[in-house]
Amino acid sequence: MVKNMKTFAMMLAAVVMLVTVLAGCSGNNSGNNKANEGAANSGGNSPEATEEAKEEAPKLENGNITILYHTSKEQYDENKAANPAAFDAVWETVAQFEQAYGGKVNVIAVPWGDQKSTLISMVNAGDQVDVAQANDQNFPVYPLKKIVQPLDQYMDLSDPFWNASVTKAFSFGGKPYAAGVGAAPIVIYYNKTLFDDNGVKTPGELYQEGNWTWDTFRSTALELTQDTDGDGKSDQYGFGWWDAGYPLMVASNGVTNLSYNDDGSITTNYDSDNMKEAMQFTQDALLKDKFIDKDKEGDYFNAEFKNGKLAMTAEYGFGGFTVFKSDYELDFVPVPTGPKGTKDVGPGGMSGWSIPTVSKNPQGAAVFIKMMSENELKVATENNVKQFGQEKVDQMNELGTKILFAPIGVEKYWDANTAALTGIKDGTPVGTFAAMAKAMLEEGIKITLTQ
């Protein structure tokens, strides 16, 4: 399952730039990017710049830029032919940028999995690249290897237009190396019909009362874990998600696995009380409270939720309304607040845009990133308001600014994560496997910082 989660994380990062704070990707870990793009579609034609925007557009002496990107024009055209509502912010901005500045945008298309190695090779060779994607897999390697440069010299990242959570996540040594508007908070989806039929107060009602915490999440999940067919075994469960929801509990208790510090150091939080509480809560949910089916792994929760056998699960952004679509009434709430957490703060996915150190036109790159991000945000917001209403969009947007996120491109990250998850599921004392995971990750951090 951990291997699947790694693939899932990479797949999510590939589509978050299309997601903004809107849809999130599918929970189905099939690797089908077209399906995921469909979940994130924002609908339609390239946005036209207003006259006011054209008048205020920054002046550029050079309109020529080169972008390293994972989707070719041919691939995008195929996607559009299959789904006319498909929207790719990069390709929809190219013509607009060229018209505004008279230059040429050269897009180098490289498969997602080859982005990191390709950019590093191009920078080492001195080849021009002005815009590149930033995600949790290639940070902190990019700033460590001086593959990308600080952005605050080319754009005002204090502008509220930019998602501050993205800026913070991709800062290293106190300097911001990526900017973006894209963020997909992970939220708890629940089967409202199931709650109502059982006379149980819904997560939405608890949240409105200001009482949506680990304790009420647990008691609610326990109430809806039932033996509905009378065979003496539970066949309906209160909650289910990847890795028993362990990542949700970590972030909702105020930490990430890693911390990137202003002095350029990287530290692990496995020995923090926040992490230990999250690991203990998850272990108890599986082995003591048993409101999560400990015998099932992977994406089983998709079918279970749609079949009415799961009260609560999780998904990125609005994606749950597509992924879990069924005859039941669905709704979402933020992740429950942990004992050391902050209300509405939780995990999520995000990506951003960087300017490599070999850029020959960083000013043009900064202008393109801003124009593309404006288009992405505008189209995504319009589409989501149309589908879900302004109130829910405002709520999701607000959650998107409160994501706790740390790039995981550190050696031995997945080894440490596996050690923690194995210990959780095997019933090993938390202190034992936390120390093991910490040692692994500290070794990986040392390798990452010196490689």
C-alpha positions as CSV (number, residue, x, y, z in Angstrom):
1,M,0.0,0.0,0.0
2,V,2.9,2.4,0.7
3,K,4.1,1.9,-2.8
4,N,0.7,2.8,-4.1
5,M,0.6,5.9,-1.9
6,K,3.9,7.0,-3.4
7,T,2.5,6.6,-6.9
8,F,-0.6,8.4,-5.8
9,A,1.4,11.3,-4.4
10,M,3.3,11.7,-7.7
11,M,0.0,11.5,-9.7
12,L,-1.6,14.1,-7.5
13,A,1.3,16.5,-7.9
14,A,1.0,16.2,-11.7
15,V,-2.5,17.4,-11.7
16,V,-2.7,19.8,-8.8
17,M,-1.6,22.7,-11.1
18,L,-4.9,22.1,-12.9
19,V,-6.8,21.7,-9.7
20,T,-6.3,25.1,-8.0
21,V,-8.4,24.9,-4.9
22,L,-11.1,23.3,-6.7
23,A,-11.5,19.7,-7.6
24,G,-8.7,17.6,-6.4
25,C,-7.8,14.4,-8.1
26,S,-9.5,11.1,-8.2
27,G,-8.9,8.8,-5.3
28,N,-8.5,5.9,-7.8
29,N,-4.8,5.1,-8.0
30,S,-5.0,3.8,-11.5
31,G,-2.4,6.1,-13.0
32,N,-5.0,7.3,-15.5
33,N,-4.1,11.0,-15.8
34,K,-6.9,11.6,-18.3
35,A,-9.4,10.6,-15.7
36,N,-7.8,12.9,-13.2
37,E,-7.7,15.8,-15.5
38,G,-11.4,15.3,-16.0
39,A,-11.9,15.7,-12.3
40,A,-10.0,18.9,-12.4
41,N,-11.5,20.4,-15.6
42,S,-12.3,24.0,-15.3
43,G,-14.2,24.2,-18.5
44,G,-13.6,25.8,-21.8
45,N,-11.8,28.4,-23.8
46,S,-8.7,30.4,-23.0
47,P,-9.6,33.4,-20.9
48,E,-9.4,36.7,-22.7
49,A,-7.5,39.5,-20.9
50,T,-9.6,42.5,-20.2
51,E,-8.7,45.9,-21.6
52,E,-7.9,47.1,-18.1
53,A,-5.6,44.1,-17.6
54,K,-3.9,44.7,-21.0
55,E,-3.2,48.4,-20.1
56,E,-1.7,47.3,-16.7
57,A,0.4,44.5,-18.2
58,P,4.1,44.8,-17.3
59,K,6.5,45.8,-20.0
60,L,8.9,43.3,-21.3
61,E,11.9,43.8,-23.5
62,N,12.1,40.1,-24.3
63,G,9.0,37.9,-24.9
64,N,10.9,34.7,-25.6
65,I,10.7,32.0,-22.9
66,T,11.2,28.3,-22.6
67,I,9.0,26.1,-20.4
68,L,9.6,22.5,-19.2
69,Y,6.3,20.8,-18.9
70,H,4.8,17.4,-18.8
71,T,2.0,17.7,-21.4
72,S,2.7,18.3,-25.1
73,K,0.4,20.4,-27.4
74,E,-0.6,17.2,-29.1
75,Q,-1.5,15.5,-25.9
76,Y,-3.6,18.5,-24.8
77,D,-5.3,18.6,-28.2
78,E,-6.3,15.0,-27.8
79,N,-7.6,15.7,-24.3
80,K,-9.7,18.6,-25.7
81,A,-11.1,16.4,-28.5
82,A,-12.1,13.8,-26.0
83,N,-13.4,16.3,-23.5
84,P,-14.1,19.9,-24.8
85,A,-14.2,21.2,-21.2
86,A,-10.6,20.3,-20.6
87,F,-8.5,23.2,-19.5
88,D,-4.7,23.3,-19.3
89,A,-3.5,26.7,-17.9
90,V,-0.1,26.4,-19.6
91,W,-1.3,25.8,-23.1
92,E,-4.2,28.2,-22.8
93,T,-1.8,31.0,-21.8
94,V,0.8,30.5,-24.5
95,A,-1.0,32.3,-27.3
96,Q,-2.2,35.0,-24.9
97,F,1.4,35.7,-23.7
98,E,2.8,35.6,-27.3
99,Q,0.1,38.1,-28.4
100,A,0.8,40.4,-25.5
101,Y,4.6,40.4,-25.7
102,G,5.4,39.5,-29.3
103,G,7.8,36.7,-28.4
104,K,7.8,32.9,-28.7
105,V,7.0,30.5,-26.0
106,N,8.9,27.3,-26.5
107,V,7.4,24.4,-24.5
108,I,9.6,21.3,-24.0
109,A,7.3,18.4,-23.2
110,V,8.9,15.7,-21.0
111,P,6.9,12.9,-19.2
112,W,6.1,13.6,-15.6
113,G,8.4,11.1,-14.1
114,D,11.4,12.5,-16.1
115,Q,10.9,16.1,-15.2
116,K,13.3,16.2,-12.3
117,S,16.2,14.4,-14.0
118,T,15.7,16.4,-17.2
119,L,15.8,19.8,-15.6
120,I,18.8,18.9,-13.5
121,S,20.6,17.8,-16.7
122,M,19.6,20.9,-18.6
123,V,20.8,23.2,-15.9
124,N,24.1,21.4,-15.6
125,A,24.5,21.7,-19.4
126,G,23.6,25.4,-19.3
127,D,20.5,25.0,-21.5
128,Q,17.9,27.6,-21.3
129,V,14.8,26.9,-19.2
130,D,12.8,29.8,-17.9
131,V,9.8,28.1,-16.2
132,A,9.6,24.7,-14.5
133,Q,7.2,23.0,-12.2
134,A,7.8,22.6,-8.5
135,N,6.2,19.7,-6.5
136,D,6.8,17.7,-3.4
137,Q,9.0,15.2,-5.3
138,N,11.6,17.6,-6.6
139,F,11.9,19.8,-3.5
140,P,14.2,20.4,-1.6
141,V,16.6,19.0,-4.2
142,Y,16.1,21.9,-6.7
143,P,17.2,24.7,-4.3
144,L,19.9,22.5,-2.7
145,K,21.4,21.8,-6.1
146,K,20.9,25.4,-7.2
147,I,18.6,24.3,-10.0
148,V,16.1,27.1,-9.3
149,Q,16.5,30.6,-7.9
150,P,14.6,32.7,-5.3
151,L,11.5,34.3,-6.8
152,D,11.2,37.3,-4.5
153,Q,13.6,39.2,-6.8
154,Y,11.2,38.9,-9.7
155,M,7.7,39.0,-8.2
156,D,5.9,40.3,-5.1
157,L,5.0,37.2,-3.2
158,S,3.4,39.2,-0.5
159,D,0.6,39.9,-2.9
160,P,-2.5,38.1,-1.6
161,F,-3.1,36.8,-5.1
162,W,-0.5,34.1,-4.4
163,N,-1.3,31.2,-2.1
164,A,0.8,31.8,1.0
165,S,0.7,28.1,1.8
166,V,2.4,27.3,-1.5
167,T,5.0,30.0,-1.0
168,K,5.8,28.7,2.5
169,A,5.9,25.0,1.4
170,F,8.5,25.7,-1.3
171,S,10.7,28.0,0.7
172,F,14.1,26.8,1.7
173,G,16.7,28.5,3.8
174,G,14.2,31.4,4.3
175,K,13.9,32.1,0.5
176,P,10.8,31.3,-1.7
177,Y,11.6,29.1,-4.7
178,A,8.1,28.6,-6.1
179,A,4.8,30.4,-6.4
180,G,1.3,29.3,-7.3
181,V,-2.4,29.5,-6.6
182,G,-3.0,25.8,-6.8
183,A,-3.9,24.0,-3.6
184,A,-6.2,21.1,-3.0
185,P,-7.1,20.6,0.7
186,I,-7.9,17.1,1.8
187,V,-11.4,17.1,3.4
188,I,-13.6,14.5,5.1
189,Y,-16.5,13.3,2.9
190,Y,-19.4,11.7,4.6
191,N,-22.6,9.8,3.7
192,K,-25.2,12.2,5.0
193,T,-28.0,9.7,4.2
194,L,-26.3,7.0,6.4
195,F,-25.9,9.5,9.3
196,D,-29.6,10.6,9.0
197,D,-30.9,7.0,8.8
198,N,-29.0,6.1,12.0
199,G,-30.0,9.2,13.9
200,V,-26.4,10.2,14.3
201,K,-25.3,13.9,14.3
202,T,-23.4,14.6,11.1
203,P,-19.9,15.9,10.9
204,G,-21.4,19.0,9.3
205,E,-23.6,19.6,12.4
206,L,-20.6,19.0,14.7
207,Y,-18.5,21.4,12.7
208,Q,-21.1,24.1,12.8
209,E,-21.2,23.7,16.6
210,G,-17.5,24.1,16.8
211,N,-17.1,20.6,18.0
212,W,-15.4,18.7,15.1
213,T,-12.4,17.2,16.9
214,W,-10.6,13.8,17.0
215,D,-12.9,12.9,19.9
216,T,-16.2,13.5,18.0
217,F,-14.7,12.0,14.9
218,R,-13.9,8.9,16.9
219,S,-17.3,8.7,18.6
220,T,-19.2,9.2,15.4
221,A,-17.1,6.6,13.6
222,L,-17.7,4.1,16.4
223,E,-21.5,4.7,16.3
224,L,-21.6,3.9,12.6
225,T,-19.4,0.8,12.8
226,Q,-22.0,-1.9,12.8
227,D,-22.8,-5.5,12.0
228,T,-25.7,-5.0,9.7
229,D,-26.3,-8.5,8.5
230,G,-26.2,-10.2,12.0
231,D,-23.3,-12.6,11.4
232,G,-21.3,-11.3,14.3
233,K,-18.8,-9.3,12.3
234,S,-18.8,-5.6,11.4
235,D,-19.6,-5.1,7.8
236,Q,-20.2,-1.3,8.0
237,Y,-17.3,1.0,9.1
238,G,-17.1,4.5,10.4
239,F,-14.0,5.5,8.3
240,G,-11.6,4.3,5.6
241,W,-8.9,5.9,3.5
242,W,-5.3,5.4,2.3
243,D,-3.1,4.2,5.2
244,A,-6.0,4.4,7.7
245,G,-6.0,8.2,7.4
246,Y,-2.7,8.5,9.1
247,P,-1.6,11.5,7.0
248,L,-4.8,13.3,8.0
249,M,-4.1,12.9,11.7
250,V,-0.5,14.1,11.4
251,A,-1.4,17.4,9.8
252,S,-4.6,17.9,11.8
253,N,-2.4,17.8,14.9
254,G,-0.3,20.6,13.8
255,V,2.8,19.1,12.1
256,T,4.3,17.6,9.0
257,N,6.8,14.7,8.9
258,L,9.5,17.2,7.9
259,S,10.3,20.8,8.8
260,Y,12.3,23.1,6.5
261,N,14.0,25.7,8.6
262,D,15.2,29.2,7.8
263,D,18.8,28.3,8.4
264,G,18.7,25.7,5.6
265,S,18.4,22.7,7.9
266,I,15.8,19.9,7.6
267,T,14.5,18.2,10.7
268,T,12.1,15.3,11.3
269,N,9.1,15.5,13.6
270,Y,8.7,11.7,14.3
271,D,9.7,12.2,18.0
272,S,7.3,15.1,18.5
273,D,4.3,14.7,20.8
274,N,2.1,15.8,17.8
275,M,3.3,13.0,15.6
276,K,3.2,10.4,18.4
277,E,-0.4,11.3,19.2
278,A,-1.4,11.0,15.6
279,M,0.3,7.6,15.2
280,Q,-1.4,6.4,18.5
281,F,-4.8,7.6,17.4
282,T,-4.5,5.8,14.1
283,Q,-3.3,2.6,15.7
284,D,-6.1,2.7,18.2
285,A,-8.6,3.3,15.4
286,L,-7.4,0.2,13.6
287,L,-6.7,-2.2,16.5
288,K,-8.6,-1.1,19.5
289,D,-11.7,0.9,18.4
290,K,-11.8,-1.0,15.1
291,F,-13.8,1.6,13.3
292,I,-11.5,1.2,10.3
293,D,-11.4,-2.2,8.6
294,K,-7.8,-3.4,9.3
295,D,-8.0,-6.2,6.7
296,K,-8.5,-3.9,3.7
297,E,-5.9,-1.8,2.0
298,G,-5.5,0.2,-1.2
299,D,-8.5,2.1,-2.6
300,Y,-11.2,-0.2,-1.3
301,F,-12.9,2.8,0.3
302,N,-14.1,4.0,-3.1
303,A,-16.5,1.1,-3.5
304,E,-17.3,0.7,0.2
305,F,-18.4,4.4,0.4
306,K,-20.5,4.2,-2.7
307,N,-22.1,1.0,-1.5
308,G,-23.2,2.6,1.7
309,K,-20.8,0.5,3.9
310,L,-18.6,3.4,4.9
311,A,-19.7,6.5,6.8
312,M,-16.7,8.7,6.2
313,T,-13.7,8.9,3.9
314,A,-11.5,11.6,2.5
315,E,-10.6,13.2,-0.9
316,Y,-8.8,16.2,-2.4
317,G,-10.9,19.2,-2.8
318,F,-14.3,18.9,-4.6
319,G,-13.1,15.6,-6.2
320,G,-15.2,13.6,-3.8
321,F,-18.4,14.6,-5.4
322,T,-17.2,12.9,-8.6
323,V,-15.2,10.0,-7.1
324,F,-18.0,9.0,-4.6
325,K,-21.0,9.9,-6.6
326,S,-23.9,7.6,-5.7
327,D,-27.5,7.5,-4.6
328,Y,-26.6,8.9,-1.2
329,E,-26.4,12.5,-0.2
330,L,-22.8,13.6,0.2
331,D,-21.2,16.5,2.0
332,F,-17.7,17.4,3.3
333,V,-16.1,19.1,6.3
334,P,-12.5,19.9,7.1
335,V,-10.3,17.3,8.8
336,P,-11.1,17.1,12.6
337,T,-8.9,19.2,14.8
338,G,-6.4,17.3,16.9
339,P,-5.4,18.1,20.5
340,K,-2.4,20.1,19.3
341,G,-3.9,21.2,16.0
342,T,-5.6,24.4,14.8
343,K,-9.1,24.5,13.4
344,D,-9.4,24.0,9.7
345,V,-5.7,23.4,9.3
346,G,-4.9,20.0,7.6
347,P,-3.1,18.2,4.8
348,G,-3.5,18.7,1.1
349,G,-1.8,18.8,-2.3
350,M,-0.1,21.7,-4.0
351,S,2.4,22.6,-6.6
352,G,4.0,25.7,-7.9
353,W,6.2,27.3,-10.5
354,S,9.9,28.0,-10.4
355,I,12.4,30.0,-12.4
356,P,15.6,27.9,-13.0
357,T,19.0,29.4,-12.5
358,V,19.8,29.0,-16.3
359,S,16.8,31.3,-17.2
360,K,17.8,33.9,-19.8
361,N,14.6,35.7,-19.3
362,P,13.5,35.6,-15.7
363,Q,11.4,38.7,-16.0
364,G,9.4,37.1,-18.8
365,A,9.1,33.9,-16.8
366,A,7.7,35.8,-13.9
367,V,5.1,37.5,-16.1
368,F,4.1,34.2,-17.7
369,I,3.7,32.5,-14.3
370,K,1.5,35.3,-13.1
371,M,-0.6,35.4,-16.3
372,M,-1.0,31.6,-16.3
373,S,-2.0,31.6,-12.6
374,E,-4.6,34.3,-13.2
375,N,-6.1,32.2,-15.9
376,E,-6.0,29.0,-13.8
377,L,-7.7,30.7,-10.9
378,K,-10.3,32.5,-12.9
379,V,-11.5,29.5,-14.9
380,A,-11.4,27.1,-11.9
381,T,-13.4,29.5,-9.7
382,E,-16.0,30.1,-12.3
383,N,-16.5,26.4,-13.0
384,N,-16.7,25.5,-9.3
385,V,-19.1,28.2,-8.4
386,K,-21.3,26.9,-11.2
387,Q,-21.1,23.4,-9.9
388,F,-21.0,23.8,-6.1
389,G,-22.1,27.3,-5.3
390,Q,-20.2,30.3,-4.0
391,E,-20.5,29.3,-0.3
392,K,-18.8,25.9,-0.7
393,V,-16.2,27.4,-3.1
394,D,-15.4,30.1,-0.5
395,Q,-15.0,27.4,2.2
396,M,-12.7,25.3,0.0
397,N,-10.7,28.3,-1.0
398,E,-10.2,29.2,2.6
399,L,-9.1,25.7,3.5
400,G,-6.7,25.9,0.6
401,T,-4.8,28.7,2.4
402,K,-4.4,26.7,5.6
403,I,-2.7,23.5,4.2
404,L,0.2,22.0,6.2
405,F,2.5,20.7,3.5
406,A,6.1,19.7,3.3
407,P,7.9,18.6,0.2
408,I,9.0,15.0,0.5
409,G,11.9,14.8,-2.0
410,V,14.3,13.6,0.7
411,E,16.2,10.4,0.7
412,K,14.7,7.5,2.8
413,Y,11.4,9.4,3.2
414,W,9.4,6.4,2.1
415,D,11.5,4.0,4.2
416,A,10.7,6.0,7.3
417,N,7.0,6.3,6.3
418,T,6.9,2.5,5.8
419,A,8.4,1.9,9.2
420,A,5.8,4.1,10.8
421,L,2.8,2.6,9.0
422,T,4.1,-1.0,9.6
423,G,4.4,-0.3,13.3
424,I,0.9,1.3,13.4
425,K,-0.7,-1.8,11.8
426,D,1.3,-4.4,13.7
427,G,0.5,-2.9,17.1
428,T,4.2,-2.1,17.8
429,P,4.6,0.5,20.6
430,V,4.6,4.0,19.1
431,G,7.8,5.0,20.8
432,T,9.6,2.1,19.2
433,F,8.7,2.6,15.6
434,A,8.8,6.4,15.9
435,A,12.4,6.2,16.9
436,M,13.1,3.8,14.1
437,A,11.4,6.1,11.5
438,K,13.2,9.1,12.9
439,A,16.6,7.5,12.6
440,M,15.9,6.5,9.0
441,L,14.7,9.9,8.0
442,E,17.6,11.7,9.7
443,E,20.0,9.5,7.7
444,G,18.1,10.4,4.5
445,I,18.2,14.1,5.4
446,K,22.0,13.9,5.9
447,I,22.3,12.2,2.5
448,T,20.0,14.8,0.8
449,L,21.9,17.8,2.2
450,T,25.3,16.5,1.2
451,Q,24.7,14.8,-2.1
